[in-house]
Amino acid sequence: MTATTISAKGETLAFPQDFVWGAATAAYQIEGAARDGGRGPSIWDTFSHTPGRIADGHTGDVACDHYHRYADDVRMMAELGLGAYRFSVAWPRIQPSGAGPAVADGLDFYDRLVDELLAADISPYVTLYHWDLPQALEDRGGWTNRDTAYRFADFTRIVHDRLGDRVGTWMTINEPWVSSVLGYGIGIHAPGRASAAEAFRAAHHLLLAHGLSAQVLRDAGAREIALTLNLTPVMTPGQVSDPDLVPSAEDSEAVNRIDCLINRQFLDPALRGKYPDPVLAIMERMGGVDHIRDGDLETINQPIDLLGINYYTPCVVRSEPGEPANAAYPGSEDILFSGTHAPTTAMGWAIVPTGLSQLLTRLSRDYPEVGLLVTENGAAFNDVVAGDRVHDADRTAFFEGHLRAAHAAIEAGADLRGFLVWSLMDNFEWAEGYNKRFGIVHVDFETQQRLPKDSALWYREVIRHNGLHRERARRPTLEAVAARAGVSRSTVSRVINGEGTVSDEFRAIVMHAVNELGYVPNSAARSLVTRRTDSIALVVSGSPTEARADDPLFSVTVRSATRELEESGKRVTLMLADSAAGRLRVEQYAASGHVDGVVLVSAHGTDPLPAALARTGIPVVSLGRPAVATQTPYADVDNVGGAASAVRHLLARGRRRIAAIAGPPEAVTAQERLRGYREALRDTGHRSIIAVGDLTLASGADAMRQLLHDDPVLDAVFAAGDLMAIGALRVLSESGRRVPDDVAIAGFDDIEAASYAVPALTTVRAPREEQARAAVRLLLRQIDGGPVSSTILPTELVIRESS
């Protein structure tokens, strides 16, 4: 098949006639039955049962109980019109120890599943490895042990011998980057190791396992063989909105290096028989390349028929000299992972459908010998069951955007042959446990009841028509439903929410209008409350307890916001959201209409709450700029300019080796103050010298000791928080350094203790009380329907004896 088979029929944006539509799952995420049929433990069994590894202590012991409910699940797939179902075979269900004879019960289960699929006219797409390595093999080194690749080839032979007469499409390894980097490099996935050298070794052995497995499958006569990779276009922030933008030479190098690490480290060995030179150089530096033996790359470079593409979000980077390496990308020094200004999913991942178009066209251009299949694409959102429906309009919009992007890529020449949504149903989402729902089918994990979401019903229609409406349909509004039914917006909202305060007569009228117009309520409509509560939630989110306890400005900020709200006649509900459960509680509380709005105090760059609250439609203002770009207005201080003014002051005093004690890298405030420090030095050609603290006095002292050890002749320090600066002052005194004669110090925030430090601390005064009041005023204006825009308040340099 080539792109020339695509056609447009009338109002339909049609896909090629033989285009494959389906859905995907993975064994550990859905099967359950962890001890049934002789199944042995996998690394994910061990990992999920280790305290602290998985959110809320969840495990995959039961998951969706698909092992016992597969027949019903297949009937559901048939009702949705799926043409293909991608599932994985649990290695420990077949070989509990990872070697030796197969367990009959395990093979029998997949035998029954394949027969059930074929009887429903659904093509089985088998993934042989989706991360559930037998624990016995991990005990012998796991994927850092070369022998594991050969055991995988044996496993491949066993499974193909049983299923090969009925399965046409075989996928060897799923996402080796995730298995190697998240599992062996930074330890947030099973088996939980943290070594860059082990990550590279594991990645190579996973690729070797793919090559050996592909050889077995080819020799056995498999019709289609595929490798599945998590691939992402790597781009600069400017290229997100303007793909044709030509980046600087420095940014181009950053993009290429990260592209090599996440994409070409796997694409090039599998499809070209070689590693990119930048990857080899980083491997050599991180632990050597002795694990790459003669003949390995020839084995890895097996002919395959399909490249499976798992796409969720782009990777956005730019050059930033002095930036420490991102742990997930060993060798990424001097590169900033900056994120992008786009709506996000509940995972905090930016939604950029055009990234899929760019990825598909690039792959067909650079690797034209292999067909393409989107094996995973989907999104987690915070779904709400209303009666017998799940109105997941955000997920439907996500899929529509990405399918349009896929269609555009086909028209541009990409050899895309199918699209499998992730996931068929809500499941165990690895380290997130059951807190993130990707499914097009809702699963009640208490009762195991399945309920197709609106996105599933929409997808069924896409499959039926083999395409999309050429023009995006205008979504009927809440106002349109209210007008058609002749009722108020609040009555429509109450009916949608299933409240019992509406009579049966008017409920029927509203639902008739809903069905007649094809109205799909979004989260904003579900949470609509026209009656004011005069209550505001003050939400503290994503904050490390230790740093907050030591931060005197935190209490000033909260007290000021509370006082401003109370003076405006509002009741204040203080809520903490420092865990997944806490964030969900806040989102549900806000979406249920208990408050008129939210003032959000959020410190961490990875905090998903700002985006989640933005989707509820309730007015929200952030006290401090959110890291993930949303439409949420915010009130902040000029962190970049304030930091730059402090550093320029030190330069003006003749200081030339100015170090920085930065705050937590994930905190937006810390990122901005570090940027101000770097910009001031860059303007004068001086280099950055950086240590990291966590805003506490003790961490400032530790960072100062590190700086003195690494650079004994430094003559000034800028600390991104006054407490860290005071900790640094103490260490300088202990080490016999005179302040400011030997070393000058400047801080940021102008806490009360700054003027009493010895010597008194030069610092940047941040108007925290004014910031809090500004945030409250923005929120009240937003609630009243007035125009709002974010506010950045100026800072002031306060010069004292320490500089």
N, C-alpha and C positions, 0 to 999 in steps of 0.2 A: 504493500500500500504506500502511496505517496500523497503528498499534499494536494495533488491535482484531482483527487477523487472528491474533494469537498464541494458542496453545492449549496445554493441558497434557494429555498422554496417559499415564495410568497413572503409572508410576514415572519417566517422562521429563520433563525440563524442556525443553519443545519450543520451537523458534523458528518464526517465520512460515513458511508453506509455500514461498514463493518466496525465502526467505533465501539469499543468495549466500555460498558457502564457497570460499575460495581462498587463494592465497599470492602473495607479491610479491618482485621482485628489481629491480635496476637495472643498466643496460648496462655501465658501467665496472667494476662490482663482480664481474660474472660472465663477460662475453663473452670477454675476452682478444683474441687476433688483432688486436693493436694496429696492425699495419701491413698487414693483409690487405685485399684488395678495394678498394684505393684510399683506405682510411680515413686521415684527417688527424689531427694531434695535437690533443688537447683540453687544457684548463687542468690537468686531473688527470694527464695524461701528463707535462706540464712539471713540475708540483708534485711528483709522486711520484719523479721523477728528480733532484730537487734535494736534495743531501745534507742530512740532518738534519730533513727535513720529515715523513717517515713512519717509524714504528717499524721498527727493524731494516732500514731501506733497502728495504722491500718496494715493489713496483709492481703495477699491474694489467695488465701486459703479457700475462700468460697467464691469471691469475685462475682461473676454473673451466673455461676453454676451451669455454664454452657455444656459441660461434660454430660450432665443429666438432661439438659433441656435442648439439645442441639436440634432435634426433630422439629420442635415448635419454632426454634429460631430460623430454621431453613424455610418453613412455611411462611414466616414473616418476610424473609428475603424475597420469596416468590411473589408475595402480595405487593411488595414494593417494586417489582419488575426488574430486580438486579439480574444482570447477565453474567456477572463474575463475582466470586467471593474469594478474597485473599485471606488465608489463615495460616498460622504457623504450627509446626509439629513440635511438641515439647520433647526435647531430647531426653530428659530424665524420665519421661513416661515410656520411652522405647528402650533406653539403656540406662537404668538407674545409676550405674557407676560410670557411665560414659564410655564403656567398652563391653565387649562380650556379646553373648546372644541377646536377641530382642525379647522383650516381655510381650507375650501374646495378647494380653488384654489391651495394652497400649496401642498396638497395631490394629487390633480389632475396632477400637474406637474410631480411628481415622478412616478405616475401611467403611464403617457404617456411615460416617459423615460424608465421605465422597459419594457413596451410593445415593444418599438422601439428596445431595446437591444435584447429581446428574438426573435423578428422577424428577426434580423440579426445573430441569433445563437451565441450571446455573453451572457455569464452568468453574471447577476448583482450581485456584492458583495457590500453589503450596510454597510457603517460605520455610526453609529448613532450619534457619537459625534466627530467632528473634529474642536473643539475649539470655535465655534460660539455660546457661551452661550447667551441666551436672556438678554438684558441689564436690564430688570425688575428684573430678579433673582440676577444679580450682585448688584443691588441697595439694595437688602436684604441680602447681604453678599457673594453672589456668591458661589464658591466652599469652602469657609471657613464656610459656613452655612450648617449644616448637612441636612437640609430639601431639598437642591438642589438635593441630590442623589435620594430622593423619587420622586421629580418632574421628574427626568430623567426616572425613572421606568415607570411613567405614560406616558411619551412621547414615550418610547419604545413600550408600549402596543398599542398606537394609530397608530404608523407607521406599526407595524407588522399586525395589524388588516386589514390594507389596502393592504399591499404588500406581506404578508406572503404566500399567495397561489402561488406566482410566484418567490419569492426570496428564495434561498436555503442557502446562506451563509451570516451570520450576524456578524458584528464586533461592539462591544459595544463602547469602549473608545479608542481614538487614542492618543498615546504618553502622558500619564499622567505626566511623568517627565517634559516635555516641558510646559504643561499647568500650572503645579504647581510652578516649579522653575522659568521659564522665565516670567511667568505671575504674580505670587504672591511673588516670592522670590527676584528677581532682577529687575523686572519691565520693561524689554525690549520687552515683548509681552503683549497683552491685558490680564487683565485689567490695568496693569501698577503699581501694588503694589510692595513694596520692604520690605519684612519681612520674615526672616527664619522660624519663628514660624508659620506664615500663610502659607508658602509653604508646610510644613509638614502636616498641618491641611488639606489644599486643596488636597494634594496627597492622604491622607487617604479617604477623601470623594469621590474623583474620583474612587478609588478602590471600595469603598462601592457602588457607582453608577454602576460600572461594575457588581458586584455581584447581585445586585437587578435586573438589566437589564437582566442578564443571566438567572435568575430565571423566569422572565416573558417570555423570549423567549423559554426556555425549556418547561414551562407549556403550551405554545401555539403550541408546536410541531415543532419548528425550527429544520431544518436538521443539520446545522453546526453553531456553536457559536465560536467566536474568540475574543481574546483581542489583541490589537496591541500596541507594545511597541517599543520605540527607544532604541535599545540595541547595546552595543559596547564592544568589548574585551578590557579589561584594562591590560596594560602591561608596562614594563619598556622600556627605549630607546633601550637597548641591545636586548630585546626580539622581537623587530620589525623585525630585520633581522635574529634573531636566536631564534625561539619560544621555543626551548628546553633549553635555558639558564636558569640556576637556580639563581634567584636573591638573594641578601643578605636578612637577616631576617628583616632588617629595610625597604627595598624596598618591600618585600613580604607583610608587614603590610600595607604599603601605597597602594599597589595594591588592597588588600582585602577591605580596608576601602572605596575606591572609587568605587569598584565593588559593594559593598553593597549599596552605595548611588544611583548609577545610574541604576544598573541592579536588584540586589536582593531586593531592597526596594519594587519593584513591582512584580517580579517573585515569590518570596517566599510567600507573602500573597495570591496571586491568585492561585498558584499551590501547596503550602504546608500548607497554613493556618496559617502562622506565620511570624513575622518580624525578620530579622537577629538581633542578640544581639547588634552589633555595631550601627545599625540604631536606635534602641530603646534608647541606651545610649545617642546618639546625640540629639534625640528628647527631651529626658528628660532635657537635658542641655539647649536646645534652647527655651523651652516654655512649657514643660510638655507633658504628654500623656493622659490627661483627655478626649481628643476627641475620643480616642479608647474605645469603650464601649463593655460590655459583649455581645458576640454573633456576633460582627462585623466580626471577622476573619472567622467564619464559613460561614457567608453570602458571604464574598468576595471569599472564596475558593470553588466556584462552578465548577463542571466538565465542561471543555470546549473541543472542538474538535480540534481547531487550535490555535497556537500561531503566531500572525502576527509579523514579524520582519522588522523593518525599520533600515537598516544599511547604513552608509555613510563613517565613518572613525573611526579608533581606538582612545582610550583615553590613552595617554602616560604619565606616572607619575614616580616619584622617591622620595625617602625620602630626605628631606632637612630641618633639624632642624632650627627653627626660622622663617621659611617661613609663612607668614600670610595666613589665610584661603582664598581659592578662593570663592567669593561670590556665585557662582553657586553651590558650594558644601559645605554647612554649616557643620562645623566639620572637615574640611580638613586641619587644621593647621599642619605645619611641612611637607607638601607635595608640591612638585614642579610639575606643569603641564608643561612638557618640550617640547612637540611637537616631531616631528620626521623628519629625513632627507629623504624626499620623494617628488615626484612631487605633486602639489596641484591643486585643482579646482579653479574656480573664486571666491569661497567662502573662499579660503585659507585653505581648508580642505585637509589633506594629503590623497593621493590615495594609499590605502593598501588593495588590493583584498584578500590577504591571511588572513586578519582579519575576513572576512566573513566565510572562511573555519573553522577557529578556533572557531568562535561564534556558527556556526551551529552544529559542532561536540560536543561542550561543552553542548549545550542545549539538544541535544538528549541523551547525557550521563546523565546529571543531572536531566532532567525532561522527562523521556522516555514515560510518559503516554499521551503526547500531540503531534500531528502532527505539522509540521513547514511550514510556508508560508512566503516567502520574499514579504512583502506588499509594501515596498518602497526601491528602490536602484537607484541612479542616480547622476548626477553631473551638476553643472552650469559651462558653459564656455562662452566666449565672442564670440558668433556666428556672422558670416558675411554672408549676403545674396548676392550672386554673380549670377546675372541673375535670373534664376528660380531654383537655388539650394542653399542649405546650406551645405557646406562641413565640417561637424562637426566631423572630424576624431578623435579628442581627446575624444569625448563622445562615439563614437563607440568603441574605444580602452578601455575606462573605463568599458563599459558593457561587452565586451568580457572577460576582465580580471576577472570580478566578476562572470560571468557565469562559467568560467573555475574553479574558486574557489568553486562555488556552486556544480559543478559536482564532484570535488574532495571530498567534504564533503559527498555527497551521496555515493560515493564509499567507504568512511570510515564508513558508517553506519548511517548517519543523515537521518531522516525521512522527507525530504524536498519534498513538494508536488506541489510547484508552484513558479513562479517568476513574480512579477508585477513591471514594471519600473516606476520610478518617474522622470518625470511626462508625461502624455499624451501630454500636450502642455504647452508652456510658459504661465505663469500666474502671478497673484499678489503674490509675494514671501514674504508675511508677512512684517516684519520691513524693508526689502530691497526694498519694492515696486516692480516696474517693471524692476528694474536694473539687476536682476539676472535671467537667463533663464535656466530652468531645462528641458524643454520640448524636446521630440523627434519630435514634430511638432512646427514649428515657427509660432508665431502669430504677425501680424502687428497690434498693439493696436490702431492705427488710423483708419484703414480700416476693422479690424477684419478678414482679409484674413488669411487662414491657409495654410501652406506650409510644407509638410513632409520633415524633414531633412534627410541627408544621413543615420544617425543613425536609423531612422524609417524604411527606405528601407532595411537596413542591418538586423534589428530586424524581419522584415517580413520574410526574408529568414531563419532566425534561427527558427522561429515558423513553417514555412513550412516544414523544415527538422527535426524538434524536436531535434535540436542539433547544434553543431559547427563542423567545420572542425577539424579533430584530430590534425593537425599541423597548427600553426598560419601561415597564408599566408604572404609571403613577400610583403610588400607594394611597388608597382612600384614607382620609384623616378622621380623627375623632370628631371633629366638627361636622364632617360630612355625614357620619353615622347619626349624630345627634339631630341634625337637620332633617334627615330622612325619617327618623323615628318620631320627630316632634317632641323631643325631651331635652333636658339639659346635659351638658358635658359630664357633670358629676354623676347623673343617673346612668349614663353609659359606662362610666368608670366603675360604678358600684356593681353593675351587672357583670362586667368583665371580671371583677374581683370576686364574684360569687357571694356578695354580701346579701343577707336576708332581709334588708330594709326596703327592697323594691318589690312591688306586688307582682304576682304571676302574670297579670295582664300586661303590664309595662315591660316585664322581663321578656315576654314573648315578642312584643313589638320591637324591642331593641335587638334581640337575636335575629329576628327576621331581617332587619336593616343590615346587621353585621354580615349575614350570609348573602344577602342580595348584592351588597357592594363588594364582597370578598375582602372585608376589612381584616387586617392582621395587626393586632395590638402590639406595640412595642413596649419596652419597659417604662417609658415615660407615661404612656397612656394607662398602664396598669397602676401606676403610683399616683395618678392625678387626684388631687384633693382640692376642691374649690373652697372648702371651708377652712379658714386659717386656724392653726393650732396655737399660734403665738409662742411656739417652742422652737428652739434652735439646738441642734446637736453640736457640741464642741468635741471633735474627735481627734484623739492623739494616736497616730498610726506609725508603724514601722520604726519605732525608736528603741535603741538599746537602753535597757533599764539603767545600766551602770552610768552611762554618759549623762542621761537625763537627771539622775540623782545628784550629780556633781555640777550641773549646769544652772547657775543662778538665774540666767536670762530665760530659761524655760518657764520657771514659775512666774516671772514678770510678764511674759507673753500671755500665758494662760489667764493670769489674774486680770490683765488689761482687757483682753477680749471678753472675759466674763463680765467685767464691770461695764463695758460699753454696751453689751447686750442687755444687761439688767436695766441700765439707764434708759434704754430704748423700749422698755416695757416687755421684754422677752424673757420667757423661762429658759433656763440653760440646762441641758442634759450633757454631762461629761461622760464620754465613752472612750474606752481603750480598744485599740485594734492592733495589738502587737503579735497576733497569731492568725493562722488561716481561719480558725473558728471565730475569732474576734472580728475579723474583717467581714466575714459572711453575716455575722450578727448585725453589724453596723449597716451593711448594705440592705439587708432585709428590713431593718427598722426604718431606714430612710424611705425605701420603696413602698412601705406599707402606709405611709402618710402620717406617721406619728409626729413629724416635725415639719416646719415650713422650709428649712434649709440647713446646711451644714457648713461650719467653719472647720477646715481640715488642717491640722498641724502634722505635716508629714516630712520626715527627714531623710528617708532612704531612697536611693535611686531605683531600687528594685521593687518599691512598694506598688502593688497593683491597685490599691484602693482608689486613688484619684480617677483612674480610667473607669473603674467599676461604678463609682458614684456618678460619674458623668453620664453613664448609660442609663441610669435610673430616671433621668429627666428632672430630678429635684435640684433646686438652686444650690450650688456649691461654690465656695471660695476657698482657695488654699492659702494658708499663712506660710508663705515661702513658695518658691517656684517648684511645681511638680517636675520630676525628672522625665517622665513619659509625657510627651506632648498630648494634650487634650484641649478641648475648648474651655476648660476650667479657668476662670480669671484668678489672679493671685495678687497678693501684696507682699513685696519683698524689699530688701535694702540692696544698695549697690555694692554687692560683695566683690565683684571684679574691680571696680574703680577704687573701692576702699583699700583693697590689698595692694593694688598698684601704687596708690599714693604713699602707703607705708614703706614700700620697697624703694620708691624714688627718693623718699626722705633719707633713707639709709645710704643710698648712692650719693646723694648730695652732701652727706657728711663724710664722704671719702671712703666708704666701705666698698670693697671689691669682691670679697668671697662671701656672698650672702646666701645662707642656707634657709630652707623652709621646713617647718614642722607642720605637715599637712594634717587635715582631719580625716575621718573615715572615707575611703575612696568612693563608697556608694552614696554618700550624702551629697546632695546637690550643692548645698552651701560650701562644703569643703572643696568640691570640684571648681566652683567659681572663684573662690579665694586663691586656689592654686593657679588657676588661669591668670588671675591678676598679677600674681608673683612672677609667673613666667613671662607675661607680656612686658612687664617693666624691665626684666633682665634682658629680654630679647632686643628691646629697643636700644640697649647700650652694648650689646654683644657679649654679655656675661653669661656663664653657664649656670644651669640649675643644679642645686645640691639638695636632695629631698629625703626626709625621714617622715614616717607616718605615725600619728597618734590617734587617740580616740576621743579627744576633747577633754580628757581628764587631766588633773595635775600630775598623777603618776605617769601617765603615758607621755606627757611632755618631758618629764625627767628622763625617762628611758630613751626617748628620741634624742635628747640632748647628749646623753652618754654615747649613743651610736654615732652621732655627728662628730663629736670630739675624737672618737676612735678612728673614724673614716677620714676625717679632714682636720687635723690638729691646728691648722693655720687659718681656719675660717675666722672672719672678723665681724660677722653680724648674723642675726637669726630673725626671720619673720615667722611667727607662730600664728596659725589660723584660728586660734582661740586664746583668750587671756589666761585661762587656767593652765593650758599647756605652756604658755610663755612664763608664767610664774614658776612652774615646775622646772623649766629650763634655767631660770635665774638661780634657783637653789643649787642645781648641779654645777653651774659655773662657779658659784661661791665655794662649793665643796672642793672643786678642782683647782682653786687658786686663781681663776681668771677674774680680772677686774672688769666690771661693767660701769660705764661703757668704754673705758680706756682700751681694753683688749678686745672685748666683744660687745657689740651693741645689740639691743633686743627691742623688737616691736611686736605688739599683739593685735588682737581684733576683738571688739565688742564693748570695751570700756566698762567692765563690771566694777562694782564698788571696790573690790580688793585691789584693782589695778593702781589706784592712787596711793594705797598703803603698802605696796610692795617695796622691797629694798633692793635697788633704788626704785623709785616710782616708775611705773611702766608707761612708755609711749605706746599708744594704741589707737585703734580706729573706733570712733563712737558710732554705734548702730542704733538708730532710733526705734527700739523694740516696742515701746508703748505706742508710738505713732503707727508703727506697722500693724499692730493688732487692731487698733481702732480703724485703720484704713481698710483692713480685711472685712471687719464687721460692716462698715458703711457700704462697701461693695456688695456684700451679701444682701443687705436690706434693700438696696437699690434694685438688685436683681429680682428679689421677691416681688417688689412693687412693679416689675415689668419695665423698668427704666434701662437705658443703655449702660453697659459696664465695660471697662477695659482694665487690664492689669496695671498695677501701680508699683513703681520702683522708687524708693525714697533715697535721697542722698545721704552719704556718710560724712563724717568729719574727723580729720586727723588731730589727735590730742598729743602734743609733744611734751614728754616728761624726761626725767633724768636718765632713764635706761638707754637713751640713744644719743 
